Amino acid sequence: MIKPELRPYEPVEPGYAVLRIEDWQGATEGVRVSIQRNQDRCFLNGQGQWVNNEEWLILPELQEVDGAVEARVGPELVDALLAERQVAYRVTVIDDIQREVGGLKIANGVLSSLAKGEHTPSDNVSEHVPPAQEPPVSMPTETASVESVVELTVSKSHELPEPQPIPVNERIDAAASASAKKSNKGMLIVLTLLVVAGVLWWLLKPQEKPEPVISSASATAPCAMENMTKGNGLEFVKSCLRSQPSSLQVQEIISQAKNAGQCDIAQRLYAYKSQSGDKQIALRYAQEYDPKTATKKGCFVADAQTAIYWYEILINQDPQNSEAKARLAALKK
C-alpha cells in the first residue's frame, strides 16, 4: 500500500503543491492517478470537478526525493482537495504494470489559488467600503478671484438706477453741492463692499459632503445571493472571493448560503478562508463540527474528528487562542 501526501510547494505558491508518494515501486514516467472521495464515491477529473466515472490524471515525471517520489500539481487538483478537507480521499496510482492504492494525507500549509492577494499587513483592510472620491475642485488663484469680483461688481453697479436730478435752488452755494456728491459716492462704496462680501461668502462657504454609502458584499455582484444558484458552487466561491469581501461579509454570505440550502458554497467559503488565515472564520468552521456547538439540522453534522482537525488548523495560525485550545483538549480526551 502506498502513502500519498499533499505537501506545500517550496517556495510557497497558492494553488500549487507537491504530491509525495511513499512506497511506490513502479515507473517514474507515464504515471497516472485517480482520486475518489468517500462522501459520494465520485472521482476528480482534470477540470477540478467531481464526476461519477473514474478519471485518470497523468502526473508529470516523478522525482525521487528522500526515499519517495514526488510531482508538482496545480490548482485543478489542489483547489478541489482543499475545498473539502473533511472528506477522506483514496488515491490509486498506476503505470503500465503496477497498481497501488492508499489514503491521501493533506499536510498543513497547502494553500488554494484563492489565497493569492488575500493576505495583507492588516486583517481589516477590507472591513469597510471606502467612500467614492469627490472630483478635485480647482480653486481659483488670487488674481482670478479678484478679476471675477471686479467684473461682478461693475455689473452690479451698472444695474443701479440712475439718480433722478433734483432741482436745486440756484442760490445753494457750491459747498452744499460738493457735500451732496460726496454723500452719493459714500453710498456707492458701501453697496459695492456689500456685493463683494456676498460674493466672497458664496465662493468660500463650505460645501456639504454626501455621506459615504457602505454596501454589503452579499448584496452586490459577484457575491449577490441570487448568483448562488447560477452555475456551480465552486465558480461562485471563486468569483466572490476575488472581490475580496471582508471577514464579516464572508460570514454573512455563509449564513445566507446555509439558510438557502447552498451547503456546498458555505463549506467551500469556510474552507478557503480558514486555510487563508482568517482566524475568526476558522474558529466558526470548527464549531460547526464540534459536538458541543453543532446544530442538529443544517449543512454540517457534528463530527469530533473533523472538529479536531480544524481546531488544530486554527491553533497553528493562532497558538494563543485559548478557546480553540480548550475545545481541542476536551475533544481529545
ZIPE-V519947 format. One record per pair of residues at least 12 apart in sequence whose C-alpha atoms are under 6 Angstrom apart, sorted by sequence separation. I is the first residue (numbers start at 0). GAP is how many residues later the second one is. D is the distance in Angstrom with one decimal. If there is no record, write none. Layout:
I|GAP|D  I|GAP|D
This chain:
5|12|5.7  89|12|5.8  90|12|6.0  253|12|4.8  289|12|5.7  5|13|4.7  89|13|4.6  288|13|4.4  310|13|5.8  4|14|5.8  88|14|5.9  89|14|5.9  288|14|5.1  289|14|5.8  4|15|5.2  88|15|5.4  3|16|5.6  3|17|4.3  222|17|4.8  289|17|5.1  2|18|5.6  221|18|5.2  288|18|5.0  2|19|5.0  1|20|5.7  307|20|5.9  1|21|5.1  33|21|5.8  285|21|4.8  1|22|6.0  33|22|4.9  32|23|5.4  31|24|5.8  32|24|5.2  285|24|5.1  31|25|5.3  285|25|5.7  31|26|4.4  31|27|5.8  30|28|5.8  47|28|4.5  46|29|5.7  47|29|5.8  28|32|4.9  47|32|5.6  216|32|5.9  232|32|5.2  281|32|6.0  27|33|5.7  78|33|5.1  27|34|4.7  217|35|5.7  262|36|5.2  21|46|4.7  20|47|5.9  20|48|5.4  19|49|5.8  19|50|4.4  37|50|5.7  18|51|5.5  36|51|5.8  18|52|5.3  36|52|4.5  17|53|5.6  35|53|5.6  17|54|4.6  35|54|5.2  16|55|5.9  34|55|5.7  16|56|5.6  34|56|4.7  15|57|5.8  33|57|5.8  15|58|4.6  33|58|5.2  14|59|5.9  15|59|6.0  32|59|5.4  14|60|4.5  32|60|4.5  31|61|5.8  31|62|5.4  14|63|6.0  30|63|5.9  30|64|5.0  130|81|4.7  128|85|5.6  14|96|5.9  13|97|4.8  14|97|4.3  13|98|5.1  14|98|3.7  1|99|5.9  2|99|5.6  4|99|5.5  13|99|4.6  0|100|5.8  1|100|5.0  3|100|5.1  4|100|4.6  5|100|4.8  6|100|5.3  0|101|5.8  4|101|5.7  5|101|6.0  7|101|5.7  13|101|5.9  7|102|4.6  126|119|5.1  125|120|5.1  114|161|5.5  82|185|5.1  82|188|5.6  85|220|5.8
